[in-house]
Amino acid sequence: MVFQSLERILVVDDDVEIRQLLSDYLSEAGYKVASAASGAEMQQQLALQSVALVVLDVMMPGDDGLSLCRDLRARGGPPVILLTARGALLDRIIGLEMGADDYLPKPFDPRELLARIKVVLRRIHSFPPTHEAEEVSIVRFGGWQLDTRTQQLLSPGKVIVSLGGSDYKVLRLLLQNAHRTLSRDFLLEHVFAKERVPFDRAIDVCISRLRVSLQEDARKPTMIRTVRHAGYVMAVDVIEER
């Protein structure tokens, strides 16, 4: 029996055959599907309808997928799975640095893409817990404020900083466990819903982006500190307001 989902997936790829293949396959899996052949068409689709997740090709004419992914993250857009013909480790790391939630090299089996979509959406829906999202509105730490409703930071200088989905989740976990060291494995499991694999730097990339957002000196961070061979810790006091 096909699972009936109300969620819409946006497939962005300049290859018409790939767009059609994925649209048909994901529709059969129970998702609503929209498609776009360029960054401009993607923006039009996002303006017209709500989208749960974007499947985004990296190698496209005009605005490339990495730039589009970075812009989506800056605006607090939907989660992104990148598709690319380049599957090298460096390319995967760059994709994560741009804010991608997952990365799938071409050629790929549509079944694997479907599995990854389900994992990302399950992660988005399961975190943070519903009761906490309802009860906690503002989190104050080190002169900063995190609005849990908009997933935006407010700097001590009153500048608004938007966070991508995975960066927000890492920061939220660190704030919930202030002064407690969280291992990379713990963060990977709760943020990316997967076990750690060799050379998987997803959490380190998130921490690096968060330090930039928080204007921290990566060599001498005062808030998010690295605990050697253990993980990361939020080293300042945290106040939650409802």
Contacts in CASP RR format, 6 or more apart in sequence:
PFRMAT RR
TARGET T0000
AUTHOR 0000-0000-0000
METHOD contacts of the structure
MODEL  1
MVFQSLERILVVDDDVEIRQLLSDYLSEAGYKVASAASGAEMQQQLALQS
VALVVLDVMMPGDDGLSLCRDLRARGGPPVILLTARGALLDRIIGLEMGA
DDYLPKPFDPRELLARIKVVLRRIHSFPPTHEAEEVSIVRFGGWQLDTRT
QQLLSPGKVIVSLGGSDYKVLRLLLQNAHRTLSRDFLLEHVFAKERVPFD
RAIDVCISRLRVSLQEDARKPTMIRTVRHAGYVMAVDVIEER
2 28 0 8 1.000
2 29 0 8 1.000
2 30 0 8 1.000
3 29 0 8 1.000
3 30 0 8 1.000
4 30 0 8 1.000
5 29 0 8 1.000
5 30 0 8 1.000
5 31 0 8 1.000
5 32 0 8 1.000
6 32 0 8 1.000
7 31 0 8 1.000
7 32 0 8 1.000
7 52 0 8 1.000
7 53 0 8 1.000
7 121 0 8 1.000
8 31 0 8 1.000
8 32 0 8 1.000
8 33 0 8 1.000
8 34 0 8 1.000
8 49 0 8 1.000
8 50 0 8 1.000
8 51 0 8 1.000
8 52 0 8 1.000
9 26 0 8 1.000
9 31 0 8 1.000
9 32 0 8 1.000
9 33 0 8 1.000
9 34 0 8 1.000
9 51 0 8 1.000
9 52 0 8 1.000
9 53 0 8 1.000
9 54 0 8 1.000
9 55 0 8 1.000
9 117 0 8 1.000
10 33 0 8 1.000
10 34 0 8 1.000
10 35 0 8 1.000
10 36 0 8 1.000
10 42 0 8 1.000
10 45 0 8 1.000
10 46 0 8 1.000
10 51 0 8 1.000
10 53 0 8 1.000
10 54 0 8 1.000
10 55 0 8 1.000
10 78 0 8 1.000
11 18 0 8 1.000
11 19 0 8 1.000
11 22 0 8 1.000
11 23 0 8 1.000
11 26 0 8 1.000
11 33 0 8 1.000
11 34 0 8 1.000
11 35 0 8 1.000
11 36 0 8 1.000
11 55 0 8 1.000
12 35 0 8 1.000
12 36 0 8 1.000
12 37 0 8 1.000
12 38 0 8 1.000
12 39 0 8 1.000
12 41 0 8 1.000
12 42 0 8 1.000
12 54 0 8 1.000
12 55 0 8 1.000
12 56 0 8 1.000
12 57 0 8 1.000
12 60 0 8 1.000
12 65 0 8 1.000
12 68 0 8 1.000
13 19 0 8 1.000
13 22 0 8 1.000
13 35 0 8 1.000
13 37 0 8 1.000
13 55 0 8 1.000
13 56 0 8 1.000
13 57 0 8 1.000
13 60 0 8 1.000
13 83 0 8 1.000
14 37 0 8 1.000
14 38 0 8 1.000
14 57 0 8 1.000
14 60 0 8 1.000
14 61 0 8 1.000
15 57 0 8 1.000
16 37 0 8 1.000
18 57 0 8 1.000
19 35 0 8 1.000
19 37 0 8 1.000
21 110 0 8 1.000
22 33 0 8 1.000
22 35 0 8 1.000
22 55 0 8 1.000
22 110 0 8 1.000
22 113 0 8 1.000
23 33 0 8 1.000
23 35 0 8 1.000
25 110 0 8 1.000
25 114 0 8 1.000
26 33 0 8 1.000
26 114 0 8 1.000
26 117 0 8 1.000
27 33 0 8 1.000
29 114 0 8 1.000
31 117 0 8 1.000
34 45 0 8 1.000
34 49 0 8 1.000
34 51 0 8 1.000
35 45 0 8 1.000
36 42 0 8 1.000
36 44 0 8 1.000
36 45 0 8 1.000
38 60 0 8 1.000
38 61 0 8 1.000
38 62 0 8 1.000
38 63 0 8 1.000
39 60 0 8 1.000
39 62 0 8 1.000
39 63 0 8 1.000
39 65 0 8 1.000
39 68 0 8 1.000
40 63 0 8 1.000
42 54 0 8 1.000
42 56 0 8 1.000
42 68 0 8 1.000
45 51 0 8 1.000
46 77 0 8 1.000
46 78 0 8 1.000
51 78 0 8 1.000
52 78 0 8 1.000
52 79 0 8 1.000
52 121 0 8 1.000
52 124 0 8 1.000
53 78 0 8 1.000
53 79 0 8 1.000
53 80 0 8 1.000
53 81 0 8 1.000
53 117 0 8 1.000
53 120 0 8 1.000
53 121 0 8 1.000
54 72 0 8 1.000
54 78 0 8 1.000
54 79 0 8 1.000
54 80 0 8 1.000
54 81 0 8 1.000
55 80 0 8 1.000
55 81 0 8 1.000
55 83 0 8 1.000
55 113 0 8 1.000
55 117 0 8 1.000
56 65 0 8 1.000
56 68 0 8 1.000
56 69 0 8 1.000
56 80 0 8 1.000
56 81 0 8 1.000
56 82 0 8 1.000
56 83 0 8 1.000
56 100 0 8 1.000
57 65 0 8 1.000
57 82 0 8 1.000
57 83 0 8 1.000
57 84 0 8 1.000
58 64 0 8 1.000
58 65 0 8 1.000
58 66 0 8 1.000
58 82 0 8 1.000
58 83 0 8 1.000
58 84 0 8 1.000
58 85 0 8 1.000
58 86 0 8 1.000
58 91 0 8 1.000
58 95 0 8 1.000
59 65 0 8 1.000
59 84 0 8 1.000
59 85 0 8 1.000
59 86 0 8 1.000
65 82 0 8 1.000
66 82 0 8 1.000
66 94 0 8 1.000
66 95 0 8 1.000
66 98 0 8 1.000
67 98 0 8 1.000
69 80 0 8 1.000
69 82 0 8 1.000
69 95 0 8 1.000
69 98 0 8 1.000
69 99 0 8 1.000
69 100 0 8 1.000
70 98 0 8 1.000
70 99 0 8 1.000
72 78 0 8 1.000
72 80 0 8 1.000
73 80 0 8 1.000
73 98 0 8 1.000
73 99 0 8 1.000
73 162 0 8 1.000
73 164 0 8 1.000
73 165 0 8 1.000
74 162 0 8 1.000
75 162 0 8 1.000
76 151 0 8 1.000
76 162 0 8 1.000
76 163 0 8 1.000
76 164 0 8 1.000
76 165 0 8 1.000
77 164 0 8 1.000
79 101 0 8 1.000
79 120 0 8 1.000
79 121 0 8 1.000
79 124 0 8 1.000
79 165 0 8 1.000
80 99 0 8 1.000
80 100 0 8 1.000
80 101 0 8 1.000
81 100 0 8 1.000
81 101 0 8 1.000
81 102 0 8 1.000
81 103 0 8 1.000
81 104 0 8 1.000
81 113 0 8 1.000
81 116 0 8 1.000
81 117 0 8 1.000
81 120 0 8 1.000
82 95 0 8 1.000
82 100 0 8 1.000
82 102 0 8 1.000
82 103 0 8 1.000
82 104 0 8 1.000
83 104 0 8 1.000
83 105 0 8 1.000
83 106 0 8 1.000
83 108 0 8 1.000
83 113 0 8 1.000
84 91 0 8 1.000
84 103 0 8 1.000
84 104 0 8 1.000
84 105 0 8 1.000
84 106 0 8 1.000
85 105 0 8 1.000
85 106 0 8 1.000
86 105 0 8 1.000
87 103 0 8 1.000
87 105 0 8 1.000
89 199 0 8 1.000
91 103 0 8 1.000
92 103 0 8 1.000
93 201 0 8 1.000
93 205 0 8 1.000
95 103 0 8 1.000
96 103 0 8 1.000
96 201 0 8 1.000
96 202 0 8 1.000
96 205 0 8 1.000
96 206 0 8 1.000
97 205 0 8 1.000
97 208 0 8 1.000
97 209 0 8 1.000
99 164 0 8 1.000
99 165 0 8 1.000
99 166 0 8 1.000
99 167 0 8 1.000
99 209 0 8 1.000
101 120 0 8 1.000
101 123 0 8 1.000
101 165 0 8 1.000
101 166 0 8 1.000
101 192 0 8 1.000
102 116 0 8 1.000
102 119 0 8 1.000
102 120 0 8 1.000
104 112 0 8 1.000
104 113 0 8 1.000
104 116 0 8 1.000
119 193 0 8 1.000
119 194 0 8 1.000
122 193 0 8 1.000
123 191 0 8 1.000
123 192 0 8 1.000
123 193 0 8 1.000
124 165 0 8 1.000
126 193 0 8 1.000
127 169 0 8 1.000
127 172 0 8 1.000
127 190 0 8 1.000
127 191 0 8 1.000
128 148 0 8 1.000
128 169 0 8 1.000
128 172 0 8 1.000
132 148 0 8 1.000
133 148 0 8 1.000
133 149 0 8 1.000
135 242 0 8 1.000
136 148 0 8 1.000
136 240 0 8 1.000
136 241 0 8 1.000
136 242 0 8 1.000
137 147 0 8 1.000
137 148 0 8 1.000
137 149 0 8 1.000
137 241 0 8 1.000
137 242 0 8 1.000
138 145 0 8 1.000
138 146 0 8 1.000
138 147 0 8 1.000
138 148 0 8 1.000
138 240 0 8 1.000
138 241 0 8 1.000
139 145 0 8 1.000
139 146 0 8 1.000
139 148 0 8 1.000
139 172 0 8 1.000
139 175 0 8 1.000
139 238 0 8 1.000
139 239 0 8 1.000
139 240 0 8 1.000
139 241 0 8 1.000
140 146 0 8 1.000
140 238 0 8 1.000
140 239 0 8 1.000
140 240 0 8 1.000
140 241 0 8 1.000
141 175 0 8 1.000
141 178 0 8 1.000
141 223 0 8 1.000
141 234 0 8 1.000
141 236 0 8 1.000
141 237 0 8 1.000
141 238 0 8 1.000
141 239 0 8 1.000
142 156 0 8 1.000
142 223 0 8 1.000
142 236 0 8 1.000
142 237 0 8 1.000
143 156 0 8 1.000
144 153 0 8 1.000
144 154 0 8 1.000
144 155 0 8 1.000
144 156 0 8 1.000
144 214 0 8 1.000
145 153 0 8 1.000
145 154 0 8 1.000
146 152 0 8 1.000
146 153 0 8 1.000
146 154 0 8 1.000
146 171 0 8 1.000
146 172 0 8 1.000
146 175 0 8 1.000
147 153 0 8 1.000
147 154 0 8 1.000
148 172 0 8 1.000
151 162 0 8 1.000
151 163 0 8 1.000
151 164 0 8 1.000
151 165 0 8 1.000
151 168 0 8 1.000
152 160 0 8 1.000
152 161 0 8 1.000
152 162 0 8 1.000
152 163 0 8 1.000
153 160 0 8 1.000
153 161 0 8 1.000
153 162 0 8 1.000
153 163 0 8 1.000
153 213 0 8 1.000
153 214 0 8 1.000
154 160 0 8 1.000
154 161 0 8 1.000
155 161 0 8 1.000
155 215 0 8 1.000
161 213 0 8 1.000
163 171 0 8 1.000
163 210 0 8 1.000
163 213 0 8 1.000
166 191 0 8 1.000
166 192 0 8 1.000
166 202 0 8 1.000
166 206 0 8 1.000
167 206 0 8 1.000
167 209 0 8 1.000
167 210 0 8 1.000
167 213 0 8 1.000
169 190 0 8 1.000
169 191 0 8 1.000
170 187 0 8 1.000
170 191 0 8 1.000
170 203 0 8 1.000
170 206 0 8 1.000
170 207 0 8 1.000
170 210 0 8 1.000
171 210 0 8 1.000
173 182 0 8 1.000
173 187 0 8 1.000
173 190 0 8 1.000
173 191 0 8 1.000
174 182 0 8 1.000
174 224 0 8 1.000
174 232 0 8 1.000
174 233 0 8 1.000
174 234 0 8 1.000
175 234 0 8 1.000
175 238 0 8 1.000
177 234 0 8 1.000
178 234 0 8 1.000
178 235 0 8 1.000
178 236 0 8 1.000
178 237 0 8 1.000
178 238 0 8 1.000
179 233 0 8 1.000
179 234 0 8 1.000
179 235 0 8 1.000
180 233 0 8 1.000
181 227 0 8 1.000
181 230 0 8 1.000
181 231 0 8 1.000
181 232 0 8 1.000
181 233 0 8 1.000
182 231 0 8 1.000
182 232 0 8 1.000
182 233 0 8 1.000
183 230 0 8 1.000
183 231 0 8 1.000
184 196 0 8 1.000
184 203 0 8 1.000
184 204 0 8 1.000
184 231 0 8 1.000
184 232 0 8 1.000
185 195 0 8 1.000
185 196 0 8 1.000
187 203 0 8 1.000
187 206 0 8 1.000
187 231 0 8 1.000
187 232 0 8 1.000
188 194 0 8 1.000
188 195 0 8 1.000
188 196 0 8 1.000
188 200 0 8 1.000
188 202 0 8 1.000
188 203 0 8 1.000
189 195 0 8 1.000
191 202 0 8 1.000
191 203 0 8 1.000
191 206 0 8 1.000
192 202 0 8 1.000
192 203 0 8 1.000
203 232 0 8 1.000
207 224 0 8 1.000
207 226 0 8 1.000
207 232 0 8 1.000
208 218 0 8 1.000
210 224 0 8 1.000
211 218 0 8 1.000
211 221 0 8 1.000
211 224 0 8 1.000
214 223 0 8 1.000
214 224 0 8 1.000
216 222 0 8 1.000
216 223 0 8 1.000
216 224 0 8 1.000
222 235 0 8 1.000
222 236 0 8 1.000
223 234 0 8 1.000
223 235 0 8 1.000
223 236 0 8 1.000
224 232 0 8 1.000
224 233 0 8 1.000
224 234 0 8 1.000
224 235 0 8 1.000
225 232 0 8 1.000
225 233 0 8 1.000
225 235 0 8 1.000
226 232 0 8 1.000
227 233 0 8 1.000
END
